[in-house]
Amino acid sequence: MTIDTAPLVKALLWAGLEDYCALWQAVWEIGALVPALSEEARLDQTRLLVQTLFDQGAIELVSVQWATIEPTDPAMAHQLLAQPDAWAPQGEYDRELCFITTEAGEQRYTALA
């Protein structure tokens, strides 16, 4: 199945503009746009897009626990994104890996609109 990733990128950038987007929410966003993908394919596609957007400087990864938001070490981003737990919903008070759209990402979003 060939997937047009432009709408997926746009959805992820928008999610990171609205608020801090947990990785599990990003998977949900992709699933809503491409429901024919299996759960595993959805996760793989989302992981690839998030990693690419991070590498391009369109998003930043942050660690969120309740009201505490901490930047992640950019050098650790690929390792963090490779952890299966990072993509699973966490408890209400547990730390979760999220992303936020950067200024460069916002410009890219605007160009896609």
C-alpha positions in Angstrom: 0.0 0.0 0.0 1.4 3.4 -1.0 0.7 6.1 1.4 0.7 9.9 0.7 2.5 11.1 3.8 1.8 14.8 3.3 -1.6 14.7 5.1 0.0 12.6 7.8 2.8 15.1 8.3 0.3 17.9 8.4 -1.8 16.1 11.0 1.2 15.5 13.2 2.5 19.0 12.9 -1.0 20.3 13.8 -1.2 18.0 16.8 2.1 19.5 18.1 0.9 23.0 17.5 -2.3 22.4 19.5 -0.5 21.1 22.6 2.1 18.6 23.6 1.2 15.5 21.7 1.9 12.2 23.3 3.4 9.6 21.0 0.4 7.3 21.5 -1.8 10.1 20.4 0.3 10.5 17.3 -0.3 6.8 16.4 -4.1 7.5 16.9 -3.9 10.5 14.6 -2.3 8.4 11.9 -4.8 5.6 12.4 -7.7 8.0 12.0 -6.3 9.1 8.6 -5.2 5.6 7.4 -7.6 3.1 9.1 -6.6 0.3 6.7 -3.2 0.1 8.2 -2.6 -2.7 10.7 -1.8 -1.7 14.3 1.9 -2.6 13.7 2.0 -0.7 10.4 0.4 2.3 12.0 3.1 2.3 14.7 5.9 1.8 12.2 4.6 4.7 10.0 4.1 7.0 12.9 7.6 6.2 14.4 9.2 6.9 11.0 7.3 10.2 10.5 8.0 11.4 14.1 11.7 10.5 13.7 11.9 12.3 10.4 10.2 15.4 11.7 12.5 15.4 14.6 15.6 15.0 12.4 14.4 17.9 10.2 13.9 20.2 13.2 10.1 20.4 12.8 9.4 19.0 16.2 11.1 18.7 19.6 10.7 15.8 22.0 9.8 16.6 25.6 9.0 14.5 28.7 5.7 15.4 30.3 4.6 14.4 33.8 1.5 16.1 35.0 2.4 19.8 34.8 6.1 19.3 34.6 7.6 19.5 31.1 11.2 18.8 30.5 13.2 18.9 27.3 14.8 15.6 26.2 18.4 15.3 25.2 18.4 15.5 21.4 21.3 13.0 21.3 19.0 10.4 23.0 16.0 11.0 20.7 16.5 8.0 18.5 16.9 5.7 21.5 13.8 7.2 23.2 11.7 6.7 20.0 12.8 3.1 19.7 11.4 2.2 23.2 8.1 0.4 22.9 6.8 1.9 26.2 7.2 5.4 24.7 4.4 4.6 22.3 1.9 3.2 24.9 -0.6 5.3 26.9 0.7 6.0 30.4 -1.2 6.6 33.6 -2.6 10.0 34.4 0.4 10.9 36.6 3.1 8.9 34.8 5.8 10.5 32.6 5.2 10.2 28.8 7.2 11.2 25.8 5.6 13.9 23.7 6.4 16.3 20.9 5.8 19.9 20.2 6.0 21.6 16.8 8.8 24.1 16.4 8.7 27.4 14.6 10.3 25.6 11.5 7.5 22.9 11.8 4.9 25.6 12.0 6.2 27.1 8.8 6.1 23.7 7.2 2.6 23.2 8.4 1.5 26.5 6.9 3.1 25.6 3.6 1.2 22.3 3.6 -2.2 24.0 4.3 
